[in-house]
Amino acid sequence: MSEESIYAEAVTLTEPEKQPTERLSQYSVVTKAMEHHSLMNRYDKVRRNLTEAGMQFGGRVLLIGSVGTDFEAFTHYLCREVPLKLVRFRMEKMLYEAKSGANILRVGFEYARRNSPTAIFVEKVETVAPARSDRSAVLQDELKRTGWDGEEVLVVAATTRPRDVDADLLSAFDRVYVIEGTTLEDRIRVLEQALKGREDIDPTAAAELTEGWGFSSLKLLAVSLFMTEKNEAGQIPRDKIEELITKSGVIPLSNPRTLESVVKSAGGTSQPEIENLNIEYPDDFLDQLYLMAVGEDYSATQRVIEVLNDGMPLSKEDREILARYPFLLSGTAEDRLTRLLRAKKSSDRLQRIMGR
């Protein structure tokens, strides 16, 4: 196969009118696209002033989110609303033709410039242009040469692992939008749309029961729920919806805590779910307990709180700390940090009074 045919097969272009009209999109991502659309409209009004001041709008966007985030919702919205043609790279070609990857990047950006106004979407930046690679250097160069000001090319890149991307490449983007998992509104909206005709399933109840789920897992769950037998007697009770979710076979493995639980279950060392260990304490008593923990081992207490707040797997040492201080599971992430800092100040003050 010639190099020309490899490049042609690795790059695709979709006209705005060919974008699907109906799509299950993550609303929090769409709102970021709306914000950017407003910026683009604002730029049209101040373009001359920016140019005279020697400044540029840029139009190079980096999306950062967790595994399963619906990054494509961003380009889908803008391609339909602006409108823009969409240029993408076929991931299988980028990976299969690894030696030609740098040239494929150059061809794709040149194709986008020639067919403007376009949006070029570079998904999985950490894979397409890994740190300290030739492709990373090429992508940095293409970003410098491509923008909305002169070429009318909007560059949108996405990653779930920004640590695996060169710092120089990260800094080449004009704007960064961070998508912090699915919101309750995300889940309600997609379930409402996916479960049309299933009045027996309350989308809000299902959304509340799927906190911490990634968007891709949520769509799979919606399919599973839609395929269940319809309850002709009326709406399914919340506990039965929870049972349907449990039996669906859809597991949000993109959630580190869920994955850790599954791994331990598969190895015969399952632990009770963290959520089921939550205990309610009176506020005053809880403050006293935090003061005790901080006085005994501040660094360990702080570490466990950070792990819990980040939703990361707990180490053996962390679980031992939780066995001693189960009250750390109570409250929100913000509550934990507030109480920790308040207890640290009180502890330090007591130490000074006691002359330690």
C-alpha positions in Angstrom: 0.0 0.0 0.0 1.4 3.4 -1.0 2.0 6.2 1.6 -0.6 8.4 -0.1 -3.3 5.7 0.3 -2.3 5.2 4.0 -2.7 8.9 4.7 -6.0 9.1 2.8 -7.4 6.2 4.9 -6.1 7.6 8.2 -7.9 11.0 7.9 -11.6 11.5 7.5 -13.8 14.6 6.9 -17.5 14.9 7.8 -19.7 17.7 6.5 -21.8 19.6 9.1 -25.1 18.3 7.7 -23.8 14.7 8.0 -23.5 15.0 11.7 -26.2 13.0 13.5 -29.2 15.1 14.6 -30.1 12.8 17.5 -27.2 11.9 19.8 -26.9 10.8 23.5 -24.5 13.6 24.6 -23.0 14.4 28.0 -24.6 17.7 29.0 -21.7 19.0 31.0 -19.5 18.6 28.0 -22.1 20.3 25.8 -22.1 23.3 28.2 -18.4 23.6 27.7 -18.9 23.7 24.0 -21.6 26.3 24.4 -19.1 28.5 26.4 -16.6 28.1 23.6 -19.2 28.9 21.0 -19.9 32.2 22.8 -16.2 33.0 22.8 -16.0 32.4 19.1 -19.0 34.7 18.5 -17.3 37.3 20.8 -14.1 37.0 18.8 -16.0 37.8 15.6 -16.9 41.2 17.1 -13.4 42.1 18.5 -11.3 40.4 15.8 -10.1 43.8 14.3 -9.1 45.1 17.8 -7.2 42.0 18.6 -5.3 42.1 15.4 -4.4 45.7 15.8 -3.1 45.0 19.3 -1.0 42.1 17.9 -3.0 39.4 19.8 -4.7 36.2 18.6 -7.7 34.2 19.7 -6.0 30.9 18.9 -8.7 28.3 18.9 -6.7 25.4 20.3 -8.7 23.6 23.0 -7.7 20.7 25.3 -10.4 18.6 27.0 -9.4 16.7 30.1 -11.6 14.2 31.8 -12.0 10.7 33.3 -12.2 7.5 31.3 -15.6 7.3 29.6 -16.1 11.1 29.2 -18.1 12.0 26.1 -15.4 14.3 24.5 -17.0 14.0 21.1 -20.1 15.9 22.4 -17.9 19.0 22.3 -17.0 18.8 18.5 -20.5 17.5 17.6 -22.1 20.6 19.1 -19.7 23.1 17.5 -19.8 21.4 14.1 -23.5 21.7 14.0 -23.9 25.1 15.5 -21.0 27.1 13.9 -21.2 25.1 11.4 -17.8 23.3 10.8 -16.5 20.4 8.9 -15.0 17.8 11.2 -11.5 16.3 10.5 -10.5 13.2 12.5 -7.8 10.6 12.6 -8.7 6.9 12.4 -7.1 5.6 15.6 -6.6 2.1 14.2 -4.5 3.5 11.3 -2.5 5.8 13.7 -1.6 2.8 15.8 -1.1 0.3 12.9 1.0 2.6 10.9 3.1 3.7 13.9 6.2 4.6 11.8 4.0 6.9 9.6 2.2 8.5 12.6 4.1 11.8 12.5 3.4 12.2 8.8 -0.3 11.3 9.2 -0.5 14.1 11.8 1.0 16.6 9.3 -1.3 15.4 6.5 -4.4 15.7 8.8 -3.7 19.2 9.8 -2.9 20.3 6.2 -6.2 18.7 5.2 -8.0 20.6 7.9 -6.4 23.9 6.7 -7.3 23.3 3.1 -11.0 22.5 3.9 -11.6 25.3 6.5 -13.7 26.3 8.3 -13.1 23.0 10.1 -12.6 21.5 13.5 -9.9 18.9 13.8 -10.3 16.4 16.6 -7.3 14.7 18.2 -8.6 12.1 20.6 -6.4 10.2 23.1 -3.5 12.7 22.9 -1.5 10.5 25.3 -1.6 7.7 22.7 -1.4 9.7 19.5 1.5 11.9 20.7 3.0 10.3 23.8 5.6 12.2 25.8 9.1 12.5 24.3 8.1 11.1 20.9 8.5 12.5 17.4 4.7 12.7 17.1 4.6 14.9 20.2 7.1 17.3 18.6 5.1 17.3 15.3 1.8 18.0 17.0 3.4 20.9 18.9 4.6 22.3 15.6 1.2 21.9 13.9 -0.5 23.6 16.8 1.7 26.6 16.3 0.9 26.7 12.6 -2.9 26.2 13.0 -5.6 28.3 14.6 -8.9 30.0 14.2 -7.5 33.5 13.5 -5.9 32.9 10.1 -6.8 29.4 9.0 -10.3 29.1 10.5 -9.3 25.8 12.0 -10.5 24.9 15.5 -8.2 22.3 17.1 -9.8 20.1 19.8 -7.7 17.5 21.6 -8.8 15.2 24.4 -7.0 13.2 27.1 -7.7 11.2 30.2 -4.0 11.0 31.1 -2.5 14.5 31.0 0.5 13.3 32.9 1.5 11.2 29.9 1.6 14.2 27.6 4.7 16.5 27.3 4.4 19.7 29.3 5.3 21.7 26.2 2.5 20.2 24.3 0.0 20.9 27.1 1.0 24.5 27.2 0.4 24.9 23.5 -3.3 25.0 24.0 -5.1 28.3 24.4 -7.9 26.9 26.6 -8.4 23.9 28.8 -11.8 22.6 29.8 -11.8 20.0 32.7 -14.8 17.7 32.8 -15.1 16.3 36.4 -17.0 13.1 35.8 -20.8 12.9 35.2 -23.0 15.3 37.1 -26.5 14.4 38.3 -27.9 16.5 35.5 -25.8 14.6 33.0 -27.2 11.3 34.2 -30.8 12.5 34.4 -30.7 14.0 30.9 -29.2 11.0 29.2 -31.5 8.5 31.0 -34.6 10.6 30.2 -33.6 10.6 26.5 -32.6 7.0 26.4 -35.6 5.7 28.3 -38.3 7.5 26.3 -41.4 5.2 26.2 -40.4 3.5 29.5 -42.6 5.5 31.9 -42.2 2.7 34.4 -38.6 3.6 35.1 -37.9 6.9 36.9 -34.8 8.5 35.3 -34.1 10.6 38.3 -34.0 7.6 40.6 -31.7 5.7 38.3 -29.5 8.8 38.0 -29.2 9.1 41.8 -28.3 5.4 42.0 -25.4 5.8 39.5 -23.3 8.4 41.2 -19.7 8.0 40.2 -20.5 6.3 36.9 -18.7 7.3 33.7 -20.8 8.5 30.7 -19.9 5.5 28.5 -21.0 3.0 31.3 -24.2 5.0 31.8 -25.2 4.6 28.1 -24.7 0.9 28.4 -26.8 0.8 31.5 -29.6 2.7 29.7 -29.6 0.1 26.9 -29.9 -2.7 29.6 -32.7 -0.9 31.4 -34.6 -0.2 28.2 -34.5 -3.9 27.3 -36.0 -5.1 30.6 -39.7 -6.2 30.6 -42.0 -3.2 31.0 -43.9 -3.0 34.3 -47.5 -2.5 33.1 -48.7 -2.0 36.8 -47.0 1.4 37.0 -43.6 2.9 38.0 -41.0 0.5 39.4 -40.1 1.2 43.0 -36.6 2.7 43.7 -35.3 -0.5 45.4 -36.3 -2.5 42.3 -34.5 -0.1 40.0 -31.4 -0.6 42.2 -31.9 -4.3 41.8 -32.2 -4.0 38.0 -28.9 -2.0 37.9 -27.1 -4.6 40.0 -28.3 -7.4 37.8 -27.7 -5.6 34.5 -24.1 -6.8 34.2 -23.0 -3.2 33.5 -20.2 -2.2 35.9 -18.6 1.2 35.8 -15.0 -0.1 35.7 -13.7 3.4 34.8 -14.3 4.3 38.5 -11.1 3.3 40.4 -13.0 2.4 43.5 -15.4 0.1 41.6 -12.5 -1.5 39.7 -10.6 -2.2 43.0 -13.7 -3.8 44.5 -14.2 -6.0 41.4 -10.5 -7.1 41.4 -10.8 -8.0 45.1 -14.0 -9.9 44.6 -12.5 -11.8 41.7 -9.5 -12.7 44.0 -11.8 -13.8 46.8 -10.8 -10.9 49.0 -13.9 -8.7 48.6 -14.3 -5.9 51.2 -17.5 -4.1 52.1 -18.3 -1.2 49.9 -17.0 2.1 51.2 -20.4 3.7 50.7 -22.0 1.1 53.0 -19.6 2.0 55.8 -20.8 5.6 56.2 -21.8 6.5 59.7 -23.6 9.6 60.9 -22.0 11.5 63.8 -23.2 14.7 65.7 -21.2 17.7 64.5 -19.6 18.5 67.8 -18.7 14.9 68.5 -17.2 14.6 64.9 -15.0 17.6 65.5 -13.7 16.0 68.7 -13.0 12.7 66.8 -11.0 14.6 64.1 -9.0 16.4 66.8 -8.2 13.0 68.3 -7.1 11.6 64.9 -5.0 14.7 64.1 -3.3 14.5 67.5 -2.4 10.9 67.1 -1.3 10.8 63.4 -2.0 13.9 61.3 -0.1 12.8 58.2 -1.8 9.4 58.0 -5.2 11.1 58.6 -4.5 13.6 55.8 -3.4 10.9 53.4 -6.5 8.8 53.9 -8.8 11.9 53.4 -7.0 12.8 50.2 -7.4 9.2 48.9 -11.1 9.1 49.8 -11.7 12.5 48.2 -9.9 11.6 45.0 -11.9 8.3 44.7 -8.6 6.3 44.5 -8.1 2.7 45.8 -7.2 2.4 49.5 -4.0 0.7 50.4 -3.7 -1.8 53.2 -2.3 1.0 55.5 -5.2 3.3 54.5 -7.7 0.6 55.5 -6.0 0.1 58.8 -6.3 3.8 59.5 -10.0 3.7 58.5 -10.5 0.8 60.9 -9.3 3.1 63.7 -11.0 6.2 62.4 -14.2 5.1 60.6 -15.7 8.6 61.1 -13.5 9.8 58.2 -16.1 8.2 55.8 -18.8 10.6 57.1 -19.7 13.7 55.1 -18.6 15.2 51.8 -15.1 15.7 50.5 -15.3 19.4 51.4 -16.5 18.5 54.9 -13.5 16.2 55.5 -11.0 18.9 54.5 -12.7 21.6 56.5 -12.8 19.4 59.7 -9.2 18.3 59.1 -7.9 21.9 58.8 -10.0 23.0 61.8 -8.7 20.1 63.9 -5.1 20.8 62.9 -5.4 24.5 64.0 -6.9 23.4 67.3 -4.3 20.8 67.9 -1.5 23.3 67.1 -3.0 25.8 69.5 -3.2 23.2 72.3 0.4 22.2 71.7 1.5 25.8 72.1 -0.5 26.3 75.3 1.1 23.1 76.7 4.5 24.4 75.7 5.3 21.5 73.3 
